[in-house]
Amino acid sequence: MPSQDIERYRQKAAECEDEAAKATSASAKEAWLQAAEEWRKLARAAEEKPAGAKAVSNPALQSTGHDPS
């Protein structure tokens, strides 16, 4: 997986963490933190995939509009 994809996943996780810090409700904060964790999982999975492997798709992120595929 190209390193720019991995970096993009990490950046998205950081953005979600920033949003969690600004959240005004516990449920919103938890949702943002969960999204951040999903982006970190994508980054870890991408690091483990050999170059040229199919992109990782995360169904949990599709409903949030944050799915990178």
C-alpha positions, 0 to 999 in steps of 0.5 A, a space after each residue: 500500500 502506498 505510504 501516502 494512503 497510510 499517512 492519509 488514514 492517520 491524518 483522518 484519524 487525527 481529524 476525528 480526534 480533533 472533532 472528538 475534542 470539540 464534541 459537546 456530547 458524550 455520544 458525539 465524542 464517542 462516535 468521533 473516537 470510534 471513527 478515529 480508531 477505525 482509521 487507525 485500523 485501516 492504517 495498520 492493515 495498510 502497513 501490513 499489506 504488500 505493495 499493489 494489494 487491493 485497498 482496504 475498505 471498511 464497511 463501518 466507515 461507509 455509513 459515515 461517508 469516511 470510507 476511503 475506497 
